[in-house]
Structure formats: C-alpha cells, structure tokens
Amino acid sequence: MGTKCKIAVLGSPAVGKSALVVRFLTKRFIWEYDPTLEFTYPCSCQVDDEPVAMEILDTAGQVESNQTNFEGTVRWADAFILVFSVTDRHTFKQISILKNQIDEIKRSKNVSCVIIGNKIDLEHQRQVGTAEAERMAADCATAYFETSACDGSPEIDEAFHEVYREVKRRRYLDSRGGRRRSSAQQVRHVLNNFLTKIHT
Ligand SMILES: Nc1nc2c(ncn2[C@@H]2O[C@H](COP(=O)(O)OP(=O)(O)OP(=O)(O)O)[C@@H](O)[C@H]2O)c(=O)[nH]1
C-alpha cells in the first residue's frame, strides 16, 4: 500500500501539466488532451526503495480563475508541482503568484512544492533562462527541474519523487514539533502537581 501523498499539479493553461502527469504514469507522451478535464490518478511507486501511494491531481489550466475550486484543490493537496513553459514568460511569472496564493491558503511558508520548467525540447523558442528560473525557485525555497514531457527526461520522475521527499521531511519535522509540545505539556503537568503539593 505505502505512505499516502496527495499531489496537485498546477500552472497556466497549455504548459504541459497533463503531458507531464501522463509521462510520469505511463512513460509515454500523448499529444492531445481535453483541456477542460480534471483528473485524479492513483499511482503506486517506489521513492528511495519506499512504497508510496500517490494521488495525483492534474488540474485544468483555468483552475486559478475559479477561486472556490482552487482553494479546495490547495486544501486537498499535501504537495504541489508548479509547472510553467520555458517558451512562455507569462506562464513563468504566474509561478510566484501561484506560490503566494498557496502559502496564503495553507497559512504556511513551509508548503511542500517543486517547480518545473517544461518544453525544453523547444530550445529555439526559449523565453526563460535556467539561471533566472533557478533564482525564482530559490526565492520560493523550492527545488527546480527542467523537463520535456515530449522527450521524457528523467527529471520528470525526479520532480515527483522530490516533492514526496519534501512531504516526508515536513511530516517528520511536524511530528518532532508535536512531540516537543507534548513533552512541554508533560513538564507543565509535573510542575503543577509539584506546586499543588507544596501549597497543600
Ligand atoms: N514540444 C513540447 N510540447 C509539449 C510538451 N508538453 C506538452 N506539450 C504540448 O503542449 C500542449 C499542451 O499540453 P497539455 O499537457 O495539454 O498542457 P496542460 O498544461 O495540461 O493544459 P491545460 O489542460 O489547458 O491546462 C499540447 O499540445 C502538448 O502536446 C513538451 O515538453 N514539449
């Protein structure tokens, strides 16, 4: 069965979200999709020899324009893959806006997230350089991957695996935070008992 992890793939229309999800799931490239469709795919995979049960939500491109739907998607997901096309600067600019919206809805700056610059096979149409994208990803404190869903670069698997590792790291830190809180509560409890005994 494996550890569960819900991943939402977000980004502007036509950046290749569906193509990346399909490539990750089937290792194949399919040229055309219905842009209005939104699917959740179950997927069992191994990340660092650990079985993981992923649920991957491939959002329709206009999801951000439907605020209720968008908020529901963000609340649902444990992690996010934010996709832009290196051939379209406008889609790149949307990424930091999207990241801020996610942080606001999750009320956290520690959201598990990776960024993908897709369509690197169209090098002659490139509008966003690697260094510039890496700087933006560093500002968002996320890993950055460049991919071609068309050519099937190994970075596609790596991006899905890395976002799961992020989830795992955050869950570990949260559980340690939880334990710290409970041991602080224990100390308070012992102290209260002690003080009660002194005063009686
Ligand atoms: N050359 C090239 N074309 C790609 C790549 N990825 C996707 N495409 C093409 O780009 C177009 C959009 O791809 P989709 O996967 O439908 O993009 P999307 O982001 O899911 O689009 P929406 O569902 O509208 O949000 C399709 O014609 C794909 O064949 C890529 O890596 N390289």
The ligand as an SDF file (V2000), in Angstrom:
LIG
                    3D

 32 34  0  0  0  0  0  0  0  0999 V2000
    7.1450   20.4010  -27.5970 N   0  0  0  0  0  0  0  0  0  0  0  0
    6.5350   20.0940  -26.4730 C   0  0  0  0  0  0  0  0  0  0  0  0
    5.1950   20.1420  -26.4070 N   0  0  0  0  0  0  0  0  0  0  0  0
    4.6100   19.8160  -25.2390 C   0  0  0  0  0  0  0  0  0  0  0  0
    5.3400   19.4290  -24.0960 C   0  0  0  0  0  0  0  0  0  0  0  0
    4.4690   19.1680  -23.0950 N   0  0  0  0  0  0  0  0  0  0  0  0
    3.2440   19.3890  -23.5970 C   0  0  0  0  0  0  0  0  0  0  0  0
    3.3160   19.7850  -24.8900 N   0  0  0  0  0  0  0  0  0  0  0  0
    2.2030   20.1660  -25.7720 C   0  0  0  0  0  0  0  0  0  0  0  0
    1.6360   21.3470  -25.2520 O   0  0  0  0  0  0  0  0  0  0  0  0
    0.2100   21.3310  -25.3890 C   0  0  0  0  0  0  0  0  0  0  0  0
   -0.4490   21.4540  -24.0180 C   0  0  0  0  0  0  0  0  0  0  0  0
   -0.1410   20.3040  -23.2480 O   0  0  0  0  0  0  0  0  0  0  0  0
   -1.0730   19.8230  -22.0620 P   0  0  0  0  0  0  0  0  0  0  0  0
   -0.4030   18.6690  -21.4140 O   0  0  0  0  0  0  0  0  0  0  0  0
   -2.4740   19.6520  -22.5170 O   0  0  0  0  0  0  0  0  0  0  0  0
   -0.9800   21.1340  -21.1480 O   0  0  0  0  0  0  0  0  0  0  0  0
   -1.8160   21.4710  -19.8300 P   0  0  0  0  0  0  0  0  0  0  0  0
   -0.9530   22.3400  -19.0090 O   0  0  0  0  0  0  0  0  0  0  0  0
   -2.3210   20.2110  -19.1890 O   0  0  0  0  0  0  0  0  0  0  0  0
   -3.0080   22.2970  -20.4430 O   0  0  0  0  0  0  0  0  0  0  0  0
   -4.4580   22.6280  -19.7790 P   0  0  0  0  0  0  0  0  0  0  0  0
   -5.1530   21.3150  -19.5560 O   0  0  0  0  0  0  0  0  0  0  0  0
   -5.0970   23.5140  -20.7940 O   0  0  0  0  0  0  0  0  0  0  0  0
   -4.1880   23.3590  -18.5060 O   0  0  0  0  0  0  0  0  0  0  0  0
   -0.1430   20.0070  -26.0820 C   0  0  0  0  0  0  0  0  0  0  0  0
   -0.2680   20.2460  -27.4600 O   0  0  0  0  0  0  0  0  0  0  0  0
    1.0690   19.1390  -25.8000 C   0  0  0  0  0  0  0  0  0  0  0  0
    1.2560   18.1830  -26.8070 O   0  0  0  0  0  0  0  0  0  0  0  0
    6.7670   19.3770  -24.1990 C   0  0  0  0  0  0  0  0  0  0  0  0
    7.5170   19.0490  -23.2620 O   0  0  0  0  0  0  0  0  0  0  0  0
    7.3090   19.7200  -25.4040 N   0  0  0  0  0  0  0  0  0  0  0  0
  1  2  1  0
  2  3  2  0
  2 32  1  0
  3  4  1  0
  4  5  2  0
  4  8  1  0
  5  6  1  0
  5 30  1  0
  6  7  2  0
  7  8  1  0
  8  9  1  0
  9 10  1  0
  9 28  1  0
 10 11  1  0
 11 12  1  0
 11 26  1  0
 12 13  1  0
 13 14  1  0
 14 15  2  0
 14 16  1  0
 14 17  1  0
 17 18  1  0
 18 19  2  0
 18 20  1  0
 18 21  1  0
 21 22  1  0
 22 23  2  0
 22 24  1  0
 22 25  1  0
 26 27  1  0
 26 28  1  0
 28 29  1  0
 30 31  2  0
 30 32  1  0
M  END
$$$$
